């Protein structure tokens, strides 16, 4: 019964998160791990950024960027996958950047 309660609690915590990070299992005595996105191999203890803009280690990956959640209504948020960041600009003029009033992540 104790394990069932723990499992239920973990499910509730996961569903309330913003999914900016996720944990990965690393078997004991393993010297290398594989990135889930790029399929590249990395030494245990190292850190890297993959092509999905995730900052990773063998045991976890987190978004390497912040996600804007609040900005002026006349603006739009666009993800730049080369720079790994969101750019918020006027809907009718992409050359005019807008302020980010709230964000989640990193």
trRosetta pair geometry for C-beta under 8 A, 3 or more apart (Angstrom, degrees):
i j d omega theta_ij theta_ji phi_ij phi_ji
1 4 5.6 -53 -150 34 36 114
1 5 6.5 38 152 -19 66 104
2 5 5.9 -55 -154 34 31 112
2 6 6.5 30 150 -18 64 107
3 6 5.5 -52 -146 37 35 114
3 7 6.3 38 154 -21 66 104
4 7 5.7 -52 -147 36 30 112
4 8 6.4 32 154 -18 63 106
5 8 5.8 -55 -149 37 30 112
5 9 6.4 32 153 -20 64 107
6 9 5.7 -54 -148 36 31 113
6 10 6.4 31 154 -18 65 105
7 10 5.8 -54 -148 36 31 111
7 11 6.5 34 153 -21 64 104
8 11 5.7 -53 -150 33 32 113
8 12 6.6 32 153 -18 64 104
9 12 5.8 -56 -152 35 32 111
9 13 6.4 29 153 -17 66 107
10 13 5.7 -54 -145 38 33 111
10 14 6.2 34 157 -19 67 106
11 14 5.9 -54 -146 36 29 110
11 15 6.4 23 159 -14 63 109
12 15 6.1 -61 -148 39 28 107
12 16 6.4 17 158 -12 64 113
13 16 6.0 -66 -148 41 29 105
13 17 6.7 39 154 -36 64 102
14 17 5.9 -49 -154 14 34 115
17 20 7.6 -121 162 20 100 75
17 21 7.8 -83 171 51 137 80
18 104 5.2 -98 166 157 170 146
18 105 7.3 -116 109 -67 135 72
19 22 7.2 5 -156 -57 67 100
20 62 5.8 28 139 -159 82 83
20 63 4.6 -79 -158 15 80 114
20 67 7.7 -142 -97 2 108 117
20 104 6.6 -143 -58 140 136 98
20 105 4.6 -177 -129 -113 139 78
20 106 7.5 -125 -180 -35 135 42
21 60 6.0 14 -176 176 104 117
21 61 6.8 176 -147 93 61 45
21 62 3.9 -18 -97 -100 92 88
21 63 7.3 -102 -62 4 58 71
22 60 6.6 -180 92 -150 38 77
22 61 5.9 -3 55 57 81 85
22 62 8.0 167 16 -81 51 52
23 59 6.4 -22 -155 162 79 75
23 60 4.9 -37 -110 -96 54 95
24 33 7.5 115 118 -176 136 143
24 36 7.5 -158 -101 -37 139 122
24 58 6.9 -118 85 158 121 47
24 59 5.8 -167 61 -159 80 27
24 60 6.1 -177 13 -81 81 35
24 61 7.0 51 -23 -8 118 90
25 59 8.0 23 -115 -132 13 69
26 30 5.8 -139 178 56 84 129
26 33 5.9 -63 -116 -81 104 135
26 44 6.5 119 -173 -120 144 114
26 58 4.8 62 -92 139 138 111
26 59 5.3 -71 -10 -83 123 78
27 30 4.7 92 73 -33 85 125
30 33 6.6 75 130 -69 128 80
30 44 6.3 127 99 -57 78 135
30 58 7.8 178 99 -177 117 146
31 43 6.6 -38 161 -140 75 75
31 44 5.9 -125 -165 7 28 110
32 41 5.0 16 173 -179 129 106
32 42 6.5 151 -156 76 79 32
32 43 5.8 -51 -100 -100 74 42
32 44 6.6 -120 -83 -27 21 78
33 41 7.2 160 81 -151 28 63
33 42 5.9 -27 63 63 77 85
33 44 6.2 91 -14 -81 102 75
33 58 3.7 130 13 -131 150 101
34 39 6.1 -7 -178 -151 112 48
34 40 7.1 160 -152 80 66 28
34 41 5.5 -37 -96 -95 70 66
34 42 7.7 146 -102 17 22 77
35 38 4.6 13 95 49 133 89
35 39 6.4 -82 72 -27 81 11
35 40 4.9 16 23 50 121 77
35 41 7.8 -131 1 -70 79 20
35 42 6.5 71 -44 -9 92 117
35 48 7.1 -76 -79 82 131 130
35 50 5.2 159 -173 -93 139 129
35 56 6.2 118 -119 84 96 163
36 39 7.9 4 -172 -71 13 54
36 61 7.5 -103 27 -17 116 152
37 50 4.6 113 62 151 129 146
37 51 6.0 -154 133 50 125 85
37 52 4.7 -127 -127 -6 161 120
37 54 6.8 139 -9 30 144 127
38 50 4.9 -155 -14 -149 115 104
38 51 5.4 120 -78 4 107 104
40 48 7.7 -94 89 120 130 164
40 50 7.6 -178 31 -114 115 95
42 46 4.9 -131 175 73 105 124
42 48 5.7 -133 -102 -3 146 134
42 56 7.8 143 28 107 163 111
42 58 6.6 -156 90 -69 107 88
43 46 4.7 84 65 -13 82 121
44 58 4.9 -34 -119 -4 67 161
45 57 7.6 -20 -153 -160 10 109
45 58 7.4 -1 -14 7 33 121
46 57 7.0 172 89 -134 41 74
46 58 7.6 77 50 -30 69 95
47 55 6.8 9 -179 179 107 87
47 56 6.8 167 -154 88 62 44
47 57 5.0 -37 -98 -82 76 85
48 55 7.7 180 95 -151 31 51
48 56 5.7 -21 66 63 75 92
48 57 8.0 134 19 -87 67 41
49 53 6.8 -8 -176 -141 106 36
49 54 6.9 163 -151 78 61 38
49 55 5.4 -29 -95 -96 81 62
49 56 7.2 144 -102 14 28 80
49 64 5.4 33 -129 -69 113 163
49 84 7.2 -49 -179 -79 137 166
50 53 7.5 -68 76 -1 64 15
50 54 5.1 -3 42 54 104 91
50 56 6.0 32 -19 -1 106 131
50 61 7.5 -20 11 -135 124 132
53 63 6.8 22 116 -158 94 67
53 64 4.8 -131 169 50 73 107
53 65 5.7 -3 157 -11 131 117
53 81 6.6 -128 -36 -145 122 65
53 84 3.7 160 -128 -131 116 103
54 61 4.4 23 163 178 127 115
54 62 6.7 151 -161 71 79 25
54 63 6.2 -56 -110 -100 68 35
54 64 6.0 170 -132 -15 13 96
55 61 6.9 156 79 -156 40 63
55 62 5.4 -22 62 64 92 83
55 63 7.6 21 16 112 85 16
55 64 4.2 117 -33 -84 93 98
56 60 7.1 -161 -143 104 61 42
56 61 4.0 -17 -99 -102 91 89
56 62 7.8 170 -80 20 48 56
57 60 5.9 22 51 49 92 67
57 61 7.7 -170 28 -74 51 53
62 105 7.9 151 168 -160 95 82
62 106 7.3 127 138 -98 115 52
63 66 7.9 125 116 -82 120 24
63 67 7.2 -14 144 -32 162 102
63 105 4.9 -52 82 -149 129 124
63 106 6.4 -94 97 -53 86 76
64 84 5.3 -13 96 167 112 138
64 106 6.7 53 -167 -91 25 113
65 79 7.9 108 112 -138 162 98
65 84 5.1 -156 -57 155 119 79
65 85 5.0 -173 -134 -101 120 52
65 86 6.6 128 159 -12 127 80
65 105 6.3 10 100 129 48 146
65 106 6.2 -110 132 -38 6 127
66 85 7.7 19 40 -139 72 83
66 86 7.1 -93 87 25 66 111
66 100 7.9 104 110 155 126 157
66 103 4.1 48 160 153 119 135
66 104 6.7 158 -160 77 78 28
66 105 4.4 172 -121 70 49 106
66 106 5.0 -83 -63 28 76 112
67 86 6.3 97 -128 -26 44 144
67 103 6.1 158 75 -161 39 84
67 104 5.4 -19 58 61 96 82
67 105 5.1 97 5 -13 82 134
68 71 5.4 10 170 -30 132 121
68 77 4.8 -160 60 -109 125 138
68 86 5.2 -137 -3 107 102 149
68 88 5.4 74 -54 -62 173 128
68 100 4.7 -111 -115 -134 112 112
68 102 7.3 102 -163 83 61 54
68 103 5.0 -47 -101 -98 43 95
69 102 4.7 -61 71 109 95 101
69 103 5.8 159 8 -107 85 31
69 104 5.7 57 -33 -10 129 95
70 100 7.4 101 77 -177 63 60
70 101 4.2 -78 114 81 103 99
70 102 3.3 48 28 33 117 108
70 103 7.6 -116 32 -49 76 50
71 75 4.9 -80 133 80 116 133
71 77 6.5 136 26 -61 145 102
71 88 4.8 -127 -136 -163 166 149
71 98 5.3 92 -180 118 117 125
71 99 6.7 177 -136 90 85 53
71 100 5.4 -44 -84 -115 107 51
71 101 5.8 165 -90 12 43 90
71 102 7.9 -135 -45 38 59 69
72 75 4.7 85 70 0 86 112
72 98 5.3 -125 33 -163 108 132
72 99 7.1 76 -18 51 102 82
72 101 7.8 108 -40 -18 59 123
74 90 6.2 -8 132 -141 95 78
74 91 5.9 -114 177 11 58 106
74 92 7.6 -39 179 8 99 98
74 98 7.8 172 83 -98 75 141
75 88 5.3 44 158 172 130 94
75 89 6.3 178 -151 98 92 18
75 90 5.7 -64 -102 -96 72 35
75 91 6.4 -162 -123 -34 18 77
75 98 3.7 -42 -106 -10 152 167
76 88 7.1 -178 87 -147 32 62
76 89 6.6 -24 57 65 77 66
76 90 7.8 28 15 139 82 15
76 91 5.0 95 -22 -93 109 76
77 86 5.1 -3 -171 -176 101 124
77 87 7.5 153 -154 77 53 37
77 88 5.0 -24 -97 -96 72 84
78 86 6.8 144 72 -157 33 70
78 87 5.4 -25 66 63 89 87
78 88 7.7 159 19 -89 68 34
78 89 7.1 -25 16 23 114 101
79 85 7.7 -175 -148 105 61 24
79 86 5.4 -43 -95 -97 61 71
79 87 7.9 152 -107 16 14 72
80 83 4.3 14 112 40 124 103
80 84 7.3 -56 93 1 78 16
80 85 5.7 -3 53 63 104 66
80 86 7.3 162 12 -108 78 18
80 87 5.6 55 -25 -14 115 111
81 84 6.9 30 -158 -80 34 51
86 100 7.9 105 94 -96 115 138
87 97 6.9 -87 -173 -117 88 101
88 97 6.5 80 82 -164 66 75
88 98 4.6 -83 129 62 101 98
88 99 7.6 -45 92 82 134 15
88 100 5.5 142 13 -74 148 87
89 93 7.2 -118 161 98 104 57
89 94 4.8 66 118 -145 151 50
89 95 7.3 109 -159 32 134 13
89 96 6.0 124 -162 78 87 52
89 97 5.2 -59 -98 -104 78 45
89 98 6.0 163 -117 -3 19 90
90 93 4.3 12 81 55 129 81
90 94 7.1 -130 63 -70 73 23
90 96 4.3 20 -1 74 122 110
90 98 6.3 132 -58 -52 58 106
93 96 4.6 40 104 13 113 110
100 103 5.6 19 161 -47 127 116
